[in-house]
Amino acid sequence: MELPEATERVSHGEPAWFVRRAPQFVMFADHHHDDRIGFWAAAPPGAQQYWIGRDPDRFFVPPYVGARGWIGVYLDVDLDWGDIADIVEDAYRAVAPRTLLARLDAQSQPDRRLD
């Protein structure tokens, strides 16, 4: 929710996160399509292959949106929260408008004022 103008609402019976009127960028998956808990996230080109190739026990191709490059992340395994943060930010960047991406980039830049 720290991402500019990110909102949470239910979509297809699960919590999902949106930015403005753009499609969702992350959705929770609580046993919706299998017996695992996880989430699905929009992803830039090549990211799905990267994450699954890196650790197929933690990452997977989700149903429906996997063909569009989305990445699935299991939450019922040991997690690297840095990886999760990277995946969620990449998902946000995949759908957010340029004005919000500029705001996000400005937020992440250190304050460069001279004291």
C-alpha positions as CSV (number, residue, x, y, z in Angstrom):
1,M,0.0,0.0,0.0
2,E,3.1,2.3,0.0
3,L,2.9,2.4,-3.8
4,P,1.3,5.6,-5.1
5,E,-2.4,5.3,-5.4
6,A,-2.5,1.6,-4.8
7,T,-5.8,0.3,-3.5
8,E,-7.1,-3.1,-2.3
9,R,-10.4,-4.6,-3.2
10,V,-11.9,-8.0,-3.7
11,S,-11.8,-9.4,-7.2
12,H,-12.9,-12.9,-8.2
13,G,-13.5,-13.6,-4.5
14,E,-9.9,-12.8,-3.4
15,P,-8.1,-9.7,-2.2
16,A,-6.4,-7.9,-5.1
17,W,-4.4,-4.7,-5.5
18,F,-5.1,-2.1,-8.2
19,V,-3.7,1.3,-9.2
20,R,-6.2,3.9,-10.4
21,R,-8.4,2.4,-13.0
22,A,-5.7,0.1,-14.3
23,P,-6.1,-3.6,-14.1
24,Q,-5.0,-5.3,-10.9
25,F,-1.3,-5.8,-10.5
26,V,-1.3,-8.4,-7.7
27,M,-4.0,-10.8,-6.5
28,F,-4.0,-13.2,-3.6
29,A,-4.7,-16.9,-4.3
30,D,-6.1,-18.7,-1.2
31,H,-6.7,-22.2,-2.4
32,H,-8.7,-20.8,-5.3
33,H,-7.2,-23.0,-8.0
34,D,-5.2,-25.6,-6.0
35,D,-4.3,-26.5,-2.4
36,R,-1.6,-23.8,-2.1
37,I,-1.6,-20.3,-0.7
38,G,0.1,-17.7,-2.8
39,F,-0.3,-14.7,-5.0
40,W,-0.2,-13.8,-8.7
41,A,1.6,-10.7,-10.0
42,A,1.9,-9.0,-13.3
43,A,5.5,-9.1,-14.5
44,P,7.7,-7.5,-17.1
45,P,8.9,-9.6,-20.1
46,G,11.2,-12.4,-19.1
47,A,10.5,-12.1,-15.3
48,Q,8.3,-15.2,-15.2
49,Q,11.0,-17.4,-16.7
50,Y,13.7,-15.8,-14.5
51,W,11.8,-16.5,-11.2
52,I,10.6,-20.0,-12.1
53,G,14.1,-20.9,-13.3
54,R,15.6,-19.6,-10.1
55,D,13.3,-21.5,-7.8
56,P,10.4,-23.6,-9.2
57,D,9.5,-24.7,-5.6
58,R,8.6,-21.0,-4.8
59,F,7.5,-19.6,-8.2
60,F,5.0,-21.0,-10.8
61,V,3.0,-20.1,-13.9
62,P,-0.5,-19.1,-12.6
63,P,-3.6,-20.2,-14.4
64,Y,-5.4,-17.8,-16.7
65,V,-2.8,-14.9,-16.4
66,G,0.3,-17.0,-16.7
67,A,0.1,-16.9,-20.5
68,R,0.5,-13.1,-20.2
69,G,3.7,-13.5,-18.3
70,W,2.4,-13.2,-14.8
71,I,4.3,-14.9,-12.0
72,G,2.8,-17.0,-9.2
73,V,4.5,-17.0,-5.8
74,Y,3.8,-19.6,-3.2
75,L,3.4,-18.2,0.3
76,D,3.5,-21.5,2.2
77,V,7.2,-21.9,1.9
78,D,10.3,-20.0,3.3
79,L,10.1,-16.5,1.8
80,D,12.7,-14.0,0.9
81,W,10.8,-10.7,1.5
82,G,13.3,-8.8,-0.6
83,D,12.2,-11.0,-3.6
84,I,8.6,-10.4,-2.7
85,A,9.1,-6.7,-2.6
86,D,10.8,-6.7,-6.0
87,I,8.1,-8.8,-7.6
88,V,5.3,-6.6,-6.2
89,E,7.1,-3.4,-7.3
90,D,7.7,-4.9,-10.8
91,A,4.0,-5.8,-11.0
92,Y,3.0,-2.2,-10.1
93,R,5.4,-0.9,-12.7
94,A,3.8,-3.2,-15.3
95,V,0.4,-1.5,-15.0
96,A,0.9,2.0,-13.4
97,P,0.8,5.1,-15.5
98,R,4.0,7.1,-16.2
99,T,2.9,9.9,-13.8
100,L,2.7,7.4,-10.9
101,L,6.0,5.7,-11.9
102,A,7.7,9.1,-11.8
103,R,6.3,9.7,-8.3
104,L,7.5,6.3,-7.2
105,D,10.9,6.9,-8.5
106,A,11.0,10.3,-6.8
107,Q,10.0,8.6,-3.5
108,S,12.8,6.1,-3.8
109,Q,15.5,8.7,-4.5
110,P,17.5,9.8,-1.4
111,D,17.2,13.4,-0.4
112,R,20.1,15.1,-2.1
113,R,19.8,18.5,-0.3
114,L,23.1,20.0,0.9
115,D,23.0,20.9,4.6
